[in-house]
Structure formats: structure tokens, C-alpha cells
Amino acid sequence: MENGYSHSPRLAAFLYKLEMIQRLQAMAPNFRREKRLYSMFVLDEGEGVVYVNGSRYSLAPRKVFIVVPDSECKLGVQAERPPVGFFVQFQVLQAGPNGHYAPAQARFPQEVAAARFPLIRDKLREAEQKLNSGNQWDVLEANIRFQEVICDLFRDGADERPFDLKQAVQLARDYIEQHYRSPITRELLAEMAGLNADYFSRAFKRHFGKSPIAYVNDVRINQAKRLLLQSGEPLRTVAKNVGFSDEFYFSRKFKALTGSSPAAYVKNMKDSCKLASLNHLITGHLIALGLEPYAAIISKAFPVFGPSHHTINLGQTHPDLEKLVQAKPDLIVTRGTRDGEKSPKEKIYEQIAPTISLDYRESWRSHFWTIARIVGRDKEAETWLARYDRKAELMRKQIKSRTGEETFLILGIGADRFVVYGQRNIGTVLYGDLQLAAPEAVRQIAHYQEVELADLLSYDADRIVLTVFRNPGAPPSDQAIRKQLRKLSTSGQWQSLKAVRSGKVYGLYDGRYLYTSYNPLTHNLLLDKLQQLLLAD
């Protein structure tokens, strides 16, 4: 039961560090607990008993039970209805006068009713997966999810804020978009929002124009469209991946909402393919396959469009949403973010048309195959790649015969900075496809690294390729590039470099940031440019 403790705002002053999270079902009867840590029992279903310092307490579903450090604790399990949920151990830290964090004592209630239990359960489930993945970034995300659990449990009681209906239904919508693969009912969403099911349904429809379950089905079908075009998986797999347990029901629902069967949808898309490209990478893939995008971002800094193109111009750097809506594309393709999370704009795009985001972590070849599959040009992609690889192999032999094991440094010139390129972008051609030698320090750079002129001495490459670095935002102007080149030419540090002294510096400025783009079209153009610079006498 609640022990009468008021959820104090003081709990917000602490830092909570997740140390361990484990499924209760998996750990019984081998219960192990570290006494120096706070413990949290979170039951989803079943029953359990916990003994704390000799006193017996019942563990109830959808309630959270907390045990403070240095307590004697024993878990009791009933055979008929064993507890299913999570056992969590964590530290509570507080900043001291010197700014160092040290263990602190927080006054938690012993038992808390979780008002939005499904949300808390899913965050704990995600935290468990990430904490045990072995990836340090995942561990950081696991701690973030646990901080959110603490907020969800105690913030509402501490703030005593008035109920916000709009926020409640938006929370339900966000849950649908993140968990559409899981079973979702109207009652689950209403419970999460803290509302009566009928009242919640009316409020949801008033805000979003359709019932909660209709919204769920729309999200699932839109995701199915993406998977049907992108993955090539069997219908049964696609249905399961978007939350349908029955592929036949999925097919009926798909046809009811789109007017065509899944197979007919894929065929129609490949035949017409009114595809909107929201990134120059996608545009490069399409042009390499012999297609112009139906609509696209058209930037002067990425000069690939001829004067007679028929592509609808959606903007210079970011899409004009009004133009995108008016274009009525069948499909939108963009590039995902480094962290893999959907941006707010991407969520808007999905309201306009099914949206595919290329995984930032995948190679340009993987992206190329994905685009080719979407537009039904797999054979063209295979032919293009075979021709490209033959060209790269011939050039590799020719360049090696002249340069031997000399090292190449790729230096990017930005409006106000210099960067050394690593293994991605332009580096994937020089160091990957052509297998040119990189300075030792470059081999540890994945994408690029900002440098000062003095840092270049540590690379001391035999040859230097100068290209344009596109700052986050707008690319540098011609005037800014000329200014940076003058800075180089008048620098004693630059003049002392081995490659500069021997006259082995090559400029790639004519295409702005064309050559640093990560797609097959520009890689092929880069091979042509390098052949001109390195092999022409």
C-alpha cells in the first residue's frame, strides 16, 4: 500500500544511474541483489511476495515496489501465478560542493501505483535490451530511459499539474507510432492516457480525425508499404513486422485502405514511381540507375541536373512542405540520422506519403540496392556496379604503378575550418575502391575530423587531395574557398609539408561538394576526376 509519503520535488534533484535490470520471470528462484543499491520490483502480471527486514509485503501487478539500500530482502514466488515483470537496481547520486557526484539517500515511497503502466513497462523493456547489448551508446540510452521511468512515476504527483487532455491523446498517438508492432487496444491507450475508454476515443478522434484503432491501422499499413518496397520480405513476414498476426487479415485490411492488394501496390509503385528525393544522396542513386526523381531537393552545390530536367524543385536545402504536399508523391525517400531516431520532420513526411529513410550506418552500395529494389531496377544496379568495379580495378593498378605505397591525405576546405576525411564519403573511393594508402592517423577516422594547420604535420602524407567541405547547413561560397586557399598558400606550416614541397597537391573544386557525396553517381565522377589528375601526363 502507499505509505503516505508525498512525492517530493526533491526527487528531481538527484541523478539516477541504472546498474542492472532483469526479468523477474527469468531470475526466479535464483534471486540475487546487491545490498548497496536501490531496488525496484515492477510487476506486469502474476503475484509475488517480498520480505524486507523481516516484514512481508505483497507485489501487485501494475505497481512499483522500492527497497532502499542496506536492507535485508528476499523474494518469494508462488508457483501458480509467478511474478512477471522487472527487477531493477540503481544508484541515487547527488552533486557535492566540489561538483563531484556521490551516493545519496532519497526518500521514495515504498509502493507506487503506476498511472501509465504500459508506457513504463515498455521503457523498462527497451532499457533492458540496451543495457545488455554491450554497446556503450546503448548503455547511455538505457540510462536515459530509466530517468524517464523515474519522471513518469513521480513527476505528476510532485507537480500537481492540471490534467491536459491534448497532451494525453498526443501521448497515445506517440505510443502508437513507436509501438505499432505490438498488440494495441483502445483500452490500453485509454489507460495510458488516464481516461475512460469511450471518452478517450471521442477525444482522440476529435484531435486526429479518426478513431484510435483506425489510426493504428493507418500507421501499420504505411509501415507495410515501406517494407513491401524496401525489404522484399514475404508477405507473412511483412504482416508480422507491422503488428498483424494473420497475413490474410493483413491483405484484406491493406486492400480496404489502399484500394489494391500488397502485390498490386508494389507493381504499381515500380511502374509509376512518383518518388520524391529529399536528399542529394538519393538523387545520385536514381540518376545512376537512369532515372530522374519525380520531385527533389535541387541544390546548386550538387550540380547533377541538366537544363532540360523535369524534376519538381522542392527547395535548395530543405523541402518546402507546401510544394511537397502539392506534388502528391507516391513515395518519399530521405536519409536517416546518425542516431537512427526519427526527426520531427520525418514524422510530417509520413503524413504526406509513405517515407523510407536510408540507414545512415549502411554503405552506399547497400543504399544503391535498396533504391534499385524500390524502383524495380535490380538488373540495372547489378550492371552498373560491375562496370564501376572494373573501372576502379583498372585505375587501381594504373595509380599503384605510379605512386607505389605513397600515402594520400584528403583535406576538406570549409568556410571557416579544415577537415581531414576518413574512411567514408570521398575516402570510401580513395581508400576503399582504389585501395590507396592512408596516413596512419587517418585510419582511425570514420567520417571526418576537424584540424588546425599545425595538425597536418602529424599526417605528413606524400600526396594531398584538396576538396570542398560542406559545413552543417549551407555549403561554403566560392569566395570563402578562395580565402581559405590563400590562407594555405601563405602559411609556413603548409609550405613545410612533404606533399606541398614536392608539388603533389590536387584540387577538386569544380564540382563544389559533388565529389564528397556518398552515392554511386558521384563516386563514378570522382574516378573520372582522379584519372584526369593522377594519370594524365
Buried (B, 14 or more C-beta within 10 A) or exposed (E): EEEEEEBBEEBEEBEBBBBBBBBBBEBBEEBEBEEEBBBBBBBBEBBBBBBBEEEEBBBBBBBBBBBBBEEEBEBBBEEEEBBBBBBBBBBBBEEEEEEEEEEBEBEBBBBBEBBBBBBBBBBBBBBBBBBBEEEEEBBEBBBBBBBBBBBBBBBBBBEEEEEEBEEBBBBBBEBBBBBBEEEBEBEBBBBBBBBEBEEBBEBBBEBBEEBBBBBBBBBBBBBBBBBBBBEBEEBEEBBBBBBBEEBEEBBEBBBEBBEBBBEEBBEBBBEEBBBBBBBBBBBBBBBBBEBBBBBBBBBEBBEBBEEEBEBBBBBEEEBBBEBBBEBEBBBBBBBBEEEEEBEEBBEBBBEBBBBBBBEEEEEBBEBBBBBBBBBBBEEBBEEBBEEBEEBBEEBBEBBBEEBEEBBBBBBBBBBEBBBBBBBBBBBBBBBBBBEBBBBEBBEEBEEBBEBEBEBBEEBBBBBBBBBBBBBEEEBBEEEBBEBBBEEBEEBEBBEEBBBBEEEBBBBBBEBBBBBBBBBBBBBBBBBEBBBEEBEEE
